[in-house]
Amino acid sequence: MKYKPIPDEVRALETLRGLVDRSAETYAEHTALAMHGGRSLSYADLGDAVAAARRLLAGRGIEFGDRVALIGENKPEWGITYLAVTSMGAVVVPILTDFSGDIIAMILEHSGAKGVVVSESMKAKVPAETAERFVTTIEELGASAIEAATGAGEAAAGGAPDGGGTDPAARPQETDLASILYTSGTTGDPKGVMLTHRNIVQNVISCRSVADIGPDDRFLSVLPLAHSYECTVGFLLPVASGASVTYLGKPPTLTALLPALAEVHPTMMLTVPLIMEKLYQSRVKPVFAKNALTRALKHIAPLRKFVHRAAGKKAYEAFGGALRFYGIGGAPLTPDTERFLREAKFPYAIGYGLTETAPLIAGTDAADTKFRSTGPAIENVEIRIDRNAGDGVEGEVLVRGPNVMQGYYRNEEATKEILTEDGWLRTGDLASEDRDGYIYIRGRLKNMILGPSGENIYPGDLENVINEHELVVESLVFEWQGQLLARVHVDIEALKERLGEHAAHIASVQERADEILESLRKAVNARVSRHARLSRMVLEWEPFEKTPTRKIKRFLYTHLGEREGRRA
């Protein structure tokens, strides 16, 4: 893959202050941020609103280096607050709205946040304010800043509330801390990732090496801005490039998405696998599951490709008909869904990254993808596969570059475990690399299971085989007391349809599900190596609990309860 050219003026960016100031001047009349069905802001408005918000925050006592927590749903006011905090030299602490009140309280205490900017809908999760910490709403701060920017209200006349006055004079440098991002906790233990202006801005610049982005591009934002993936690639990258970003304003269900897609006609989108997997599960997979004949079609490549191409055209039109880049990240995409996207010629690409790397490490544009690969390292990022931590073919992914974090906030022990003395970050991910430098992620090092004779067993490989069944929604493979087990969440409603009148009896549903899972277990075992055979499958009635980026919280499920144990 050849890197895309990056304009010199973009390469010259050093801080988030420089990023927003340049875009406000260069793309002044272009639309920057908008709400679907609501108001929009030009880049000139955005620059003025950020400056006004800086004054408002300074008036409330926020100074260079202070931590300010930011909690709220996606909207232009969130972006204004983020850029205002970071561009005045303070440190933003974005917090995911999915976090519980207890975790939010822990983050506020651990980060030493001096202020909290929170949406009205999230205020109940914020502990009572103290004399040392002020709390305001995103809506209040954003509205005052936008009024100042657009020449309306008292704020425009210099009478901004909360002591608004002179814009803070101190400007951050590229080595200054910009953000502390608390990880979503797949292990139940959030840690504060420290990212400097250089970490974030250099990753924005490197992202331009993957895809050409310009003022004519339109993003539809559906992922939480408090996650590094959406913040850097779905917000800061388009802002640095003069593109427009429209926020959906509600959970990205297909019902909510379709009207917005038809109106915005996005050219670029970032998603997690769940959205496309749901579309595949609900619209494409049933075509092959109707009867024995249609199930056979799936294994006849020319006929399968014909069905996928027809379904893909409909999906492309449903997504607005203008997409040229559909980025997928945050969690693995199932092989069946990716095969559909490839054969449908849908313009998808899979990226790989971590919060600790600001986030993007590897990726391609839609034209350069390879099946099951995340692509090669992006520009200015080095990847090394440490095969001493694997089986000699796969190994742990190590990363080095200007995007690598400074460490975990107030956690030197965890920092030393992940950062080497010569600047490499240990990702904890197992992968292989082909001759073109394309990376193939196999799973987490800590999730790998050692077989009875020392064989490496990758749960993700088994889960992919299980998930091919038409009734399976998702699965999780784990080791329990020396045996390989799988928890399997099936489509209960589809199962009930098969049962007909017997579906009224829970016992009938459970009995039929157990029969299907036992048959599936035998089919899976016939396809995998002897050391990777499953001893049992356990029915999961409810979807697995997940992080905001749709990774299963595995630590909640890698054991059997007393009741399940008696049935084993």
Summary of the structure (lengths in Angstrom):
residues: 568
radius of gyration: 24.5
end to end distance: 50.1
largest distance: 75.8
contacts: 1987
relative contact order: 0.09
helix: 42%
strand: 21%
